[in-house]
């Protein structure tokens, strides 16, 4: 009898979909800790994971595991080689959260452009038009550099264009003609693109090649007074260097949904800066996004039980060849 373990609650429609399948049982762990994992995982055939690290210590409890379904698209907390060694596919939800995260990136940028936090506080305090007030700016006519042209980055580019922004795209893995065909300008020389952009928005995966991409050199190459937005992964950004660029005034502002250490640590200097808009890794957590991600996980699990997993959602596709 297949048993599914959810590491933290997921959308009830996904749980209902799993429970509707004859013979499938579902267990939701809340809280998730060493004790609950050790008790639940020995009987698990499938797991839905949100933020819990999936490492060799975790897998040692899961002798019967047939699939790890990641509730989202980032998988830097998952030991993919360890899964591959055991022939266990790792699936993600590539289309489920793209719109939600793209809209969140634009929300952070709009909050910076229109100084929403300042004006909200001023209005509540009945400070209707008392100077001094911070400068605001239109997005139209500004230049934005989109780093990464995947599902999320592509949507951000289209949303930015709809606001009248000039859109540059940097993605060495996407043919330049594809970027041009979408109506955007590809960037070959990163330094030149950074020097031109009023806004840089990050939409890259975090891995050994990309970790720390936004470092001191990257930030120094950015245009004086530019804005940085990151809704991808906190490990892409050297937070000390970013704090320095924001404090010195080289960057005017940043909008961040992700941090190097999560939950964010109290000693993180970015938390104390007034020119940073912060959210707690919540970009994908809209009502629709959570539903889509959970249903995608449930569908992948049922496909594994049926022996017909969609390869487009599998990260370590070599296991599909080995299990064929």
C-alpha positions as a Python dict, from the first residue, in 0.01 Angstrom:
ca = {
    (1, 'X'): (0, 0, 0),
    (2, 'X'): (179, 322, -114),
    (3, 'X'): (233, 574, 164),
    (4, 'X'): (295, 947, 106),
    (5, 'X'): (457, 1169, 366),
    (6, 'X'): (417, 1548, 343),
    (7, 'X'): (686, 1743, 523),
    (8, 'X'): (459, 2025, 646),
    (9, 'X'): (99, 2081, 534),
    (10, 'X'): (21, 2140, 167),
    (11, 'X'): (-294, 2253, -12),
    (12, 'X'): (-596, 2039, 85),
    (13, 'X'): (-686, 1973, -279),
    (14, 'X'): (-355, 1793, -326),
    (15, 'X'): (-411, 1583, -16),
    (16, 'X'): (-760, 1499, -139),
    (17, 'X'): (-622, 1398, -479),
    (18, 'X'): (-378, 1158, -319),
    (19, 'X'): (-632, 1016, -75),
    (20, 'X'): (-881, 961, -355),
    (21, 'X'): (-648, 703, -509),
    (22, 'X'): (-739, 357, -386),
    (23, 'X'): (-474, 210, -159),
    (24, 'X'): (-278, 533, -110),
    (25, 'X'): (-233, 662, 245),
    (26, 'X'): (-116, 1010, 337),
    (27, 'X'): (60, 1143, 645),
    (28, 'X'): (131, 1510, 715),
    (29, 'X'): (423, 1589, 944),
    (30, 'X'): (382, 1906, 1146),
    (31, 'X'): (618, 1981, 1309),
    (32, 'X'): (901, 1837, 1104),
    (33, 'X'): (1198, 1743, 1320),
    (34, 'X'): (1444, 1458, 1366),
    (35, 'X'): (1198, 1265, 1580),
    (36, 'X'): (899, 1289, 1344),
    (37, 'X'): (1117, 1216, 1040),
    (38, 'X'): (1267, 906, 1202),
    (39, 'X'): (918, 779, 1286),
    (40, 'X'): (749, 851, 953),
    (41, 'X'): (1003, 796, 678),
    (42, 'X'): (1065, 418, 710),
    (43, 'X'): (717, 354, 568),
    (44, 'X'): (724, 629, 305),
    (45, 'X'): (709, 550, -66),
    (46, 'X'): (689, 918, -159),
    (47, 'X'): (761, 1249, 7),
    (48, 'X'): (649, 1605, -62),
    (49, 'X'): (915, 1846, 63),
    (50, 'X'): (901, 2220, 106),
    (51, 'X'): (1202, 2350, 304),
    (52, 'X'): (1334, 2040, 482),
    (53, 'X'): (1687, 1941, 371),
    (54, 'X'): (1692, 1605, 193),
    (55, 'X'): (2038, 1465, 264),
    (56, 'X'): (2194, 1127, 326),
    (57, 'X'): (2099, 1132, 693),
    (58, 'X'): (1736, 1189, 594),
    (59, 'X'): (1747, 920, 327),
    (60, 'X'): (1887, 669, 574),
    (61, 'X'): (1540, 663, 731),
    (62, 'X'): (1366, 613, 394),
    (63, 'X'): (1448, 266, 269),
    (64, 'X'): (1133, 237, 54),
    (65, 'X'): (1137, 583, -100),
    (66, 'X'): (1044, 598, -468),
    (67, 'X'): (1013, 974, -532),
    (68, 'X'): (1095, 1311, -376),
    (69, 'X'): (849, 1575, -497),
    (70, 'X'): (979, 1926, -435),
    (71, 'X'): (707, 2180, -358),
    (72, 'X'): (867, 2453, -572),
    (73, 'X'): (1148, 2482, -824),
    (74, 'X'): (1463, 2535, -618),
    (75, 'X'): (1638, 2220, -502),
    (76, 'X'): (1963, 2344, -350),
    (77, 'X'): (1862, 2182, -18),
    (78, 'X'): (1833, 1840, -184),
    (79, 'X'): (2127, 1603, -225),
    (80, 'X'): (2054, 1510, -585),
    (81, 'X'): (2352, 1272, -625),
    (82, 'X'): (2236, 1077, -320),
    (83, 'X'): (1891, 1038, -475),
    (84, 'X'): (2039, 940, -809),
    (85, 'X'): (2253, 671, -651),
    (86, 'X'): (1936, 507, -527),
    (87, 'X'): (1740, 561, -847),
    (88, 'X'): (1498, 803, -681),
    (89, 'X'): (1365, 1080, -907),
    (90, 'X'): (1351, 1437, -781),
    (91, 'X'): (1061, 1631, -928),
    (92, 'X'): (991, 2003, -915),
    (93, 'X'): (691, 2218, -1005),
    (94, 'X'): (833, 2421, -1296),
    (95, 'X'): (516, 2596, -1412),
    (96, 'X'): (330, 2619, -1083),
    (97, 'X'): (494, 2920, -919),
    (98, 'X'): (642, 3116, -1210),
    (99, 'X'): (364, 3373, -1234),
    (100, 'X'): (348, 3423, -858),
    (101, 'X'): (722, 3484, -825),
    (102, 'X'): (733, 3712, -1130),
    (103, 'X'): (455, 3927, -989),
    (104, 'X'): (633, 3938, -653),
    (105, 'X'): (950, 4065, -818),
    (106, 'X'): (753, 4346, -978),
    (107, 'X'): (581, 4416, -645),
    (108, 'X'): (918, 4465, -475),
    (109, 'X'): (1031, 4695, -755),
    (110, 'X'): (709, 4898, -743),
    (111, 'X'): (737, 4936, -367),
    (112, 'X'): (1086, 5077, -415),
    (113, 'X'): (986, 5302, -704),
    (114, 'X'): (687, 5451, -522),
    (115, 'X'): (823, 5442, -165),
    (116, 'X'): (514, 5255, -51),
    (117, 'X'): (638, 5187, 302),
    (118, 'X'): (708, 5556, 368),
    (119, 'X'): (380, 5681, 229),
    (120, 'X'): (176, 5414, 403),
    (121, 'X'): (327, 5509, 740),
    (122, 'X'): (289, 5882, 668),
    (123, 'X'): (-76, 5846, 572),
    (124, 'X'): (-158, 5646, 885),
    (125, 'X'): (4, 5923, 1090),
    (126, 'X'): (-195, 6190, 896),
    (127, 'X'): (125, 6336, 754),
    (128, 'X'): (-48, 6412, 426),
    (129, 'X'): (216, 6610, 241),
    (130, 'X'): (468, 6721, 498),
    (131, 'X'): (824, 6747, 365),
    (132, 'X'): (1074, 6601, 341),
    (133, 'X'): (943, 6321, 124),
    (134, 'X'): (1155, 6060, -57),
    (135, 'X'): (1193, 6075, -433),
    (136, 'X'): (984, 5833, -638),
    (137, 'X'): (1020, 5732, -1000),
    (138, 'X'): (829, 5584, -1293),
    (139, 'X'): (923, 5243, -1424),
    (140, 'X'): (846, 5352, -1780),
    (141, 'X'): (1162, 5452, -1964),
    (142, 'X'): (1392, 5283, -1712),
    (143, 'X'): (1619, 4997, -1816),
    (144, 'X'): (1596, 4661, -1642),
    (145, 'X'): (1844, 4375, -1672),
    (146, 'X'): (1682, 4034, -1623),
    (147, 'X'): (1941, 3779, -1511),
    (148, 'X'): (1806, 3442, -1625),
    (149, 'X'): (1546, 3388, -1895),
    (150, 'X'): (1366, 3079, -1769),
    (151, 'X'): (1001, 3052, -1680),
    (152, 'X'): (1017, 3321, -1412),
    (153, 'X'): (1268, 3553, -1579),
    (154, 'X'): (1072, 3540, -1903),
    (155, 'X'): (755, 3646, -1725),
    (156, 'X'): (935, 3927, -1542),
    (157, 'X'): (1069, 4052, -1875),
    (158, 'X'): (718, 4062, -2021),
    (159, 'X'): (574, 4236, -1714),
    (160, 'X'): (854, 4493, -1717),
    (161, 'X'): (795, 4559, -2086),
    (162, 'X'): (425, 4611, -2015),
    (163, 'X'): (526, 4888, -1774),
    (164, 'X'): (722, 5053, -2054),
    (165, 'X'): (1067, 4949, -1935),
    (166, 'X'): (1358, 4880, -2168),
    (167, 'X'): (1437, 4513, -2110),
    (168, 'X'): (1785, 4362, -2129),
    (169, 'X'): (1830, 3986, -2079),
    (170, 'X'): (2142, 3802, -1969),
    (171, 'X'): (2129, 3425, -2010),
    (172, 'X'): (2422, 3251, -2182),
    (173, 'X'): (2221, 2928, -2207),
    (174, 'X'): (1946, 3082, -2421),
    (175, 'X'): (2012, 3156, -2790),
    (176, 'X'): (2031, 3530, -2855),
    (177, 'X'): (1780, 3498, -3137),
    (178, 'X'): (1530, 3351, -2889),
    (179, 'X'): (1570, 3655, -2664),
    (180, 'X'): (1547, 3891, -2960),
    (181, 'X'): (1243, 3706, -3091),
    (182, 'X'): (1070, 3763, -2759),
    (183, 'X'): (1124, 4136, -2806),
    (184, 'X'): (1415, 4189, -2567),
    (185, 'X'): (1782, 4281, -2605),
    (186, 'X'): (2032, 4007, -2518),
    (187, 'X'): (2339, 4103, -2316),
    (188, 'X'): (2672, 3942, -2403),
    (189, 'X'): (2897, 4158, -2189),
    (190, 'X'): (2771, 4140, -1830),
    (191, 'X'): (2968, 4442, -1712),
    (192, 'X'): (2824, 4654, -1993),
    (193, 'X'): (2472, 4540, -1911),
    (194, 'X'): (2517, 4617, -1542),
    (195, 'X'): (2651, 4963, -1622),
    (196, 'X'): (2343, 5039, -1834),
    (197, 'X'): (2067, 4897, -1615),
    (198, 'X'): (1868, 5103, -1366),
    (199, 'X'): (1732, 4779, -1220),
    (200, 'X'): (1886, 4431, -1202),
    (201, 'X'): (1655, 4142, -1115),
    (202, 'X'): (1793, 3795, -1039),
    (203, 'X'): (1626, 3476, -1166),
    (204, 'X'): (1902, 3214, -1155),
    (205, 'X'): (1926, 2873, -990),
    (206, 'X'): (2172, 2841, -705),
    (207, 'X'): (2449, 2590, -766),
    (208, 'X'): (2828, 2567, -753),
    (209, 'X'): (2864, 2785, -1063),
    (210, 'X'): (2617, 3058, -966),
    (211, 'X'): (2655, 3080, -588),
    (212, 'X'): (2779, 3425, -494),
    (213, 'X'): (2725, 3565, -845),
    (214, 'X'): (2625, 3903, -702),
    (215, 'X'): (2956, 3981, -534),
    (216, 'X'): (3158, 4296, -483),
    (217, 'X'): (3275, 4310, -844),
    (218, 'X'): (2921, 4257, -975),
    (219, 'X'): (2783, 4531, -750),
    (220, 'X'): (3064, 4774, -836),
    (221, 'X'): (2981, 4725, -1204),
    (222, 'X'): (2619, 4825, -1149),
    (223, 'X'): (2507, 5173, -1242),
    (224, 'X'): (2530, 5439, -970),
    (225, 'X'): (2193, 5456, -795),
    (226, 'X'): (2064, 5129, -943),
    (227, 'X'): (1822, 4889, -775),
    (228, 'X'): (1873, 4516, -713),
    (229, 'X'): (1582, 4270, -684),
    (230, 'X'): (1631, 3907, -582),
    (231, 'X'): (1345, 3657, -565),
    (232, 'X'): (1557, 3356, -664),
    (233, 'X'): (1796, 3228, -396),
    (234, 'X'): (1977, 3413, -120),
    (235, 'X'): (2299, 3222, -183),
    (236, 'X'): (2336, 3404, -514),
    (237, 'X'): (2419, 3727, -329),
    (238, 'X'): (2713, 3825, -109),
    (239, 'X'): (2502, 3997, 156),
    (240, 'X'): (2793, 4181, 320),
    (241, 'X'): (2893, 4329, -14),
    (242, 'X'): (2533, 4422, -90),
    (243, 'X'): (2492, 4592, 247),
    (244, 'X'): (2808, 4790, 176),
    (245, 'X'): (2682, 4902, -166),
    (246, 'X'): (2348, 5010, -16),
    (247, 'X'): (2510, 5191, 277),
    (248, 'X'): (2754, 5379, 56),
    (249, 'X'): (2478, 5490, -179),
    (250, 'X'): (2625, 5314, -482),
    (251, 'X'): (2294, 5127, -498),
    (252, 'X'): (1983, 5324, -412),
    (253, 'X'): (1772, 5029, -296),
    (254, 'X'): (1714, 4656, -299),
    (255, 'X'): (1411, 4430, -286),
    (256, 'X'): (1480, 4087, -137),
    (257, 'X'): (1261, 3783, -84),
    (258, 'X'): (1548, 3544, -10),
    (259, 'X'): (1850, 3530, 220),
    (260, 'X'): (2173, 3336, 248),
    (261, 'X'): (2058, 3192, 580),
    (262, 'X'): (1689, 3118, 615),
    (263, 'X'): (1511, 3207, 832),
    (264, 'X'): (1701, 3535, 819),
    (265, 'X'): (1940, 3588, 1111),
    (266, 'X'): (1902, 3880, 1350),
    (267, 'X'): (2258, 3993, 1275),
    (268, 'X'): (2198, 4023, 901),
    (269, 'X'): (2288, 4388, 822),
    (270, 'X'): (2030, 4405, 542),
    (271, 'X'): (1748, 4386, 797),
    (272, 'X'): (1850, 4721, 944),
    (273, 'X'): (1880, 4923, 623),
    (274, 'X'): (1594, 5164, 541),
    (275, 'X'): (1647, 5136, 166),
    (276, 'X'): (1569, 4764, 148),
    (277, 'X'): (1223, 4609, 102),
    (278, 'X'): (1212, 4261, 254),
    (279, 'X'): (979, 3962, 242),
    (280, 'X'): (1031, 3617, 402),
    (281, 'X'): (1079, 3390, 97),
    (282, 'X'): (709, 3424, 27),
    (283, 'X'): (707, 3507, -345),
    (284, 'X'): (549, 3177, -449),
    (285, 'X'): (307, 3161, -157),
    (286, 'X'): (-4, 3303, -319),
    (287, 'X'): (-327, 3108, -283),
    (288, 'X'): (-303, 3002, -647),
    (289, 'X'): (69, 2931, -635),
    (290, 'X'): (43, 2707, -329),
    (291, 'X'): (-244, 2516, -488),
    (292, 'X'): (-62, 2468, -818),
    (293, 'X'): (261, 2354, -651),
    (294, 'X'): (88, 2105, -424),
    (295, 'X'): (-123, 1959, -705),
    (296, 'X'): (184, 1927, -926),
    (297, 'X'): (360, 1731, -650),
    (298, 'X'): (60, 1504, -602),
    (299, 'X'): (31, 1440, -975),
    (300, 'X'): (401, 1348, -1000),
    (301, 'X'): (366, 1102, -712),
    (302, 'X'): (63, 935, -865),
    (303, 'X'): (247, 913, -1197),
    (304, 'X'): (532, 729, -1024),
    (305, 'X'): (285, 487, -872),
    (306, 'X'): (141, 437, -1223),
    (307, 'X'): (486, 394, -1379),
    (308, 'X'): (459, 692, -1617),
    (309, 'X'): (636, 993, -1465),
    (310, 'X'): (652, 1305, -1684),
    (311, 'X'): (1025, 1357, -1758),
    (312, 'X'): (979, 1733, -1794),
    (313, 'X'): (945, 1772, -1416),
    (314, 'X'): (1238, 1545, -1324),
    (315, 'X'): (1573, 1699, -1227),
    (316, 'X'): (1788, 1381, -1231),
    (317, 'X'): (1654, 1235, -1552),
    (318, 'X'): (1922, 968, -1562),
    (319, 'X'): (1719, 772, -1306),
    (320, 'X'): (1439, 740, -1561),
    (321, 'X'): (1671, 557, -1797),
    (322, 'X'): (1794, 338, -1514),
    (323, 'X'): (1442, 257, -1400),
    (324, 'X'): (1308, 191, -1748),
}
